[in-house]
Structure formats: structure tokens, C-alpha cells
């Protein structure tokens, strides 16, 4: 039971991290395009 809950929490964490990383990549590409302009 406890391990199942912990696994659920971990998957939530991983999903959030992935989303944050994609947002960071978008910001980085935006910044790069600004620098090139």
C-alpha cells in the first residue's frame, strides 16, 4: 500500500519535472531567438 502511494507520488513528480523542463526549453529557445534578433 505504502509503496503504491509512493510510486504514485513519484510519477506525479516526474510528470511535473518533465513539464517544467519543456517550459524551460521553450523559454531558452525564446531567449536564443531574442539574442539572434
Biopython code that builds the backbone (N, CA, C, O; Angstrom):
import numpy as np
from Bio.PDB.StructureBuilder import StructureBuilder

atoms = [
    (1, "UNK", "N", (0.840, -1.198, 0.000)),
    (1, "UNK", "CA", (0.000, 0.000, 0.000)),
    (1, "UNK", "C", (0.877, 1.250, 0.000)),
    (1, "UNK", "O", (0.714, 2.146, -0.828)),
    (2, "UNK", "N", (1.815, 1.285, 0.955)),
    (2, "UNK", "CA", (2.670, 2.470, 1.064)),
    (2, "UNK", "C", (3.528, 2.634, -0.193)),
    (2, "UNK", "O", (3.682, 3.737, -0.718)),
    (3, "UNK", "N", (4.080, 1.514, -0.661)),
    (3, "UNK", "CA", (4.913, 1.584, -1.865)),
    (3, "UNK", "C", (4.091, 2.074, -3.051)),
    (3, "UNK", "O", (4.592, 2.829, -3.884)),
    (4, "UNK", "N", (2.834, 1.650, -3.133)),
    (4, "UNK", "CA", (1.976, 2.061, -4.243)),
    (4, "UNK", "C", (1.783, 3.574, -4.211)),
    (4, "UNK", "O", (1.888, 4.243, -5.238)),
    (5, "UNK", "N", (1.497, 4.110, -3.015)),
    (5, "UNK", "CA", (1.308, 5.555, -2.884)),
    (5, "UNK", "C", (2.589, 6.290, -3.246)),
    (5, "UNK", "O", (2.561, 7.311, -3.933)),
    (6, "UNK", "N", (3.710, 5.761, -2.776)),
    (6, "UNK", "CA", (4.992, 6.414, -3.056)),
    (6, "UNK", "C", (5.258, 6.416, -4.564)),
    (6, "UNK", "O", (5.757, 7.402, -5.106)),
    (7, "UNK", "N", (4.926, 5.318, -5.238)),
    (7, "UNK", "CA", (5.116, 5.253, -6.678)),
    (7, "UNK", "C", (4.236, 6.275, -7.379)),
    (7, "UNK", "O", (4.661, 6.907, -8.345)),
    (8, "UNK", "N", (2.997, 6.440, -6.890)),
    (8, "UNK", "CA", (2.097, 7.429, -7.482)),
    (8, "UNK", "C", (2.692, 8.823, -7.339)),
    (8, "UNK", "O", (2.716, 9.602, -8.292)),
    (9, "UNK", "N", (3.171, 9.129, -6.133)),
    (9, "UNK", "CA", (3.767, 10.447, -5.894)),
    (9, "UNK", "C", (4.961, 10.654, -6.806)),
    (9, "UNK", "O", (5.151, 11.738, -7.358)),
    (10, "UNK", "N", (5.773, 9.600, -6.965)),
    (10, "UNK", "CA", (6.969, 9.708, -7.793)),
    (10, "UNK", "C", (6.588, 9.993, -9.243)),
    (10, "UNK", "O", (7.235, 10.803, -9.907)),
    (11, "UNK", "N", (5.538, 9.331, -9.738)),
    (11, "UNK", "CA", (5.123, 9.561, -11.122)),
    (11, "UNK", "C", (4.631, 10.995, -11.284)),
    (11, "UNK", "O", (4.880, 11.628, -12.309)),
    (12, "UNK", "N", (3.923, 11.512, -10.259)),
    (12, "UNK", "CA", (3.478, 12.908, -10.312)),
    (12, "UNK", "C", (4.682, 13.835, -10.392)),
    (12, "UNK", "O", (4.705, 14.769, -11.194)),
    (13, "UNK", "N", (5.688, 13.570, -9.551)),
    (13, "UNK", "CA", (6.911, 14.382, -9.537)),
    (13, "UNK", "C", (7.568, 14.374, -10.908)),
    (13, "UNK", "O", (7.945, 15.419, -11.439)),
    (14, "UNK", "N", (7.702, 13.152, -11.485)),
    (14, "UNK", "CA", (8.367, 13.036, -12.784)),
    (14, "UNK", "C", (7.602, 13.810, -13.847)),
    (14, "UNK", "O", (8.201, 14.465, -14.700)),
    (15, "UNK", "N", (6.257, 13.731, -13.791)),
    (15, "UNK", "CA", (5.454, 14.442, -14.782)),
    (15, "UNK", "C", (5.681, 15.949, -14.645)),
    (15, "UNK", "O", (5.852, 16.648, -15.644)),
    (16, "UNK", "N", (5.683, 16.447, -13.394)),
    (16, "UNK", "CA", (5.903, 17.878, -13.170)),
    (16, "UNK", "C", (7.283, 18.288, -13.664)),
    (16, "UNK", "O", (7.437, 19.320, -14.317)),
    (17, "UNK", "N", (8.289, 17.469, -13.347)),
    (17, "UNK", "CA", (9.658, 17.794, -13.776)),
    (17, "UNK", "C", (9.734, 17.863, -15.295)),
    (17, "UNK", "O", (10.372, 18.756, -15.854)),
    (18, "UNK", "N", (9.075, 16.909, -15.962)),
    (18, "UNK", "CA", (9.122, 16.888, -17.422)),
    (18, "UNK", "C", (8.463, 18.146, -17.977)),
    (18, "UNK", "O", (8.961, 18.758, -18.922)),
    (19, "UNK", "N", (7.318, 18.527, -17.365)),
    (19, "UNK", "CA", (6.611, 19.720, -17.833)),
    (19, "UNK", "C", (7.467, 20.966, -17.618)),
    (19, "UNK", "O", (7.564, 21.821, -18.498)),
    (20, "UNK", "N", (8.090, 21.061, -16.433)),
    (20, "UNK", "CA", (8.944, 22.210, -16.140)),
    (20, "UNK", "C", (10.108, 22.273, -17.124)),
    (20, "UNK", "O", (10.478, 23.352, -17.588)),
    (21, "UNK", "N", (10.684, 21.111, -17.441)),
    (21, "UNK", "CA", (11.819, 21.091, -18.359)),
    (21, "UNK", "C", (11.382, 21.557, -19.741)),
    (21, "UNK", "O", (12.110, 22.305, -20.394)),
    (22, "UNK", "N", (10.203, 21.130, -20.202)),
    (22, "UNK", "CA", (9.735, 21.550, -21.521)),
    (22, "UNK", "C", (9.488, 23.055, -21.520)),
    (22, "UNK", "O", (9.798, 23.735, -22.498)),
    (23, "UNK", "N", (8.926, 23.584, -20.418)),
    (23, "UNK", "CA", (8.705, 25.030, -20.313)),
    (23, "UNK", "C", (10.047, 25.746, -20.353)),
    (23, "UNK", "O", (10.189, 26.770, -21.021)),
    (24, "UNK", "N", (11.032, 25.206, -19.638)),
    (24, "UNK", "CA", (12.365, 25.811, -19.626)),
    (24, "UNK", "C", (12.969, 25.803, -21.020)),
    (24, "UNK", "O", (13.609, 26.774, -21.422)),
    (25, "UNK", "N", (12.772, 24.710, -21.767)),
    (25, "UNK", "CA", (13.307, 24.638, -23.127)),
    (25, "UNK", "C", (12.655, 25.702, -23.999)),
    (25, "UNK", "O", (13.330, 26.344, -24.804)),
    (26, "UNK", "N", (11.338, 25.896, -23.845)),
    (26, "UNK", "CA", (10.646, 26.918, -24.627)),
    (26, "UNK", "C", (11.221, 28.293, -24.318)),
    (26, "UNK", "O", (11.494, 29.079, -25.226)),
    (27, "UNK", "N", (11.405, 28.581, -23.019)),
    (27, "UNK", "CA", (11.963, 29.875, -22.624)),
    (27, "UNK", "C", (13.365, 30.046, -23.192)),
    (27, "UNK", "O", (13.716, 31.123, -23.674)),
    (28, "UNK", "N", (14.165, 28.987, -23.135)),
    (28, "UNK", "CA", (15.536, 29.063, -23.641)),
    (28, "UNK", "C", (15.532, 29.357, -25.140)),
    (28, "UNK", "O", (16.323, 30.174, -25.610)),
    (29, "UNK", "N", (14.654, 28.703, -25.892)),
    (29, "UNK", "CA", (14.613, 28.932, -27.338)),
    (29, "UNK", "C", (14.140, 30.359, -27.621)),
    (29, "UNK", "O", (14.632, 31.009, -28.544)),
    (30, "UNK", "N", (13.177, 30.847, -26.818)),
    (30, "UNK", "CA", (12.715, 32.224, -26.981)),
    (30, "UNK", "C", (13.861, 33.189, -26.736)),
    (30, "UNK", "O", (14.073, 34.123, -27.510)),
    (31, "UNK", "N", (14.600, 32.962, -25.656)),
    (31, "UNK", "CA", (15.732, 33.832, -25.329)),
    (31, "UNK", "C", (16.767, 33.790, -26.442)),
    (31, "UNK", "O", (17.324, 34.824, -26.812)),
    (32, "UNK", "N", (17.028, 32.601, -26.979)),
    (32, "UNK", "CA", (18.014, 32.465, -28.053)),
    (32, "UNK", "C", (17.560, 33.258, -29.275)),
    (32, "UNK", "O", (18.374, 33.929, -29.911)),
    (33, "UNK", "N", (16.284, 33.191, -29.609)),
    (33, "UNK", "CA", (15.796, 33.923, -30.783)),
    (33, "UNK", "C", (15.909, 35.428, -30.533)),
    (33, "UNK", "O", (16.192, 36.193, -31.456)),
    (34, "UNK", "N", (15.689, 35.852, -29.288)),
    (34, "UNK", "CA", (15.838, 37.274, -28.954)),
    (34, "UNK", "C", (17.289, 37.707, -29.134)),
    (34, "UNK", "O", (17.562, 38.788, -29.656)),
    (35, "UNK", "N", (18.225, 36.849, -28.696)),
    (35, "UNK", "CA", (19.640, 37.197, -28.785)),
    (35, "UNK", "C", (20.066, 37.305, -30.252)),
    (35, "UNK", "O", (20.874, 38.163, -30.605)),
    (36, "UNK", "N", (19.521, 36.433, -31.102)),
    (36, "UNK", "CA", (19.897, 36.444, -32.515)),
    (36, "UNK", "C", (19.291, 37.644, -33.237)),
    (36, "UNK", "O", (19.884, 38.157, -34.185)),
    (37, "UNK", "N", (18.127, 38.090, -32.804)),
    (37, "UNK", "CA", (17.431, 39.189, -33.477)),
    (37, "UNK", "C", (18.231, 40.488, -33.396)),
    (37, "UNK", "O", (17.792, 41.516, -33.911)),
]
sb = StructureBuilder()
sb.init_structure("model")
sb.init_model(0)
sb.init_chain("A")
sb.init_seg("    ")
for serial, (resi, resn, name, xyz) in enumerate(atoms, 1):
    if name == "N":
        sb.init_residue(resn, " ", resi, " ")
    sb.init_atom(name, np.array(xyz, "f"), 0.0, 1.0, " ", f" {name:<3s}", serial, name[0])
structure = sb.get_structure()
